[in-house]
Amino acid sequence: MPAAVAGAFEAWPRSARLPRRDVMHVAYGPAMSPAEIATLDDDALVAEVERRVRRLYDWLCRQRAR
């Protein structure tokens, strides 16, 4: 199941010792079926999961910008 998180860096930037109170958004995409996964080799599976996560992240960023 692909998932994306937006706002994590704002809540805990690398330069901060501790996290701060901020809003984070999480989106979950539809799970891939075992049959769908079985048709892909390792490289294709990684590419497909990455594509789905990036699409979710882009959608989250557009929603936050509203």
WOMO-V593469 format. One record per backbone hydrogen bond with DSSP energy under -0.5 kcal/mol. CO is the residue of the C=O (numbers start at 1). NH is the residue of the N-H. E is the energy in kcal/mol with one decimal. If there is no record, write none. Layout:
BEGIN
co nh e
CO NH E
CO NH E
END
This chain:
BEGIN
co nh e
2 29 -2.9
4 27 -2.3
6 25 -2.9
7 11 -1.8
8 12 -1.9
11 20 -3.3
13 16 -1.6
25 6 -2.7
27 4 -2.3
30 2 -0.6
33 37 -2.4
34 38 -2.3
35 39 -0.9
36 39 -0.6
37 40 -1.6
41 45 -2.6
42 46 -2.4
43 47 -2.2
44 48 -2.3
45 49 -2.5
46 50 -2.5
47 51 -2.3
48 52 -2.2
49 53 -2.5
50 54 -2.6
51 55 -2.1
52 56 -2.1
53 57 -2.7
54 58 -2.7
55 59 -2.1
56 60 -2.7
57 61 -2.5
58 62 -2.0
59 63 -2.2
60 64 -2.4
61 65 -1.5
62 66 -0.6
63 66 -0.8
END
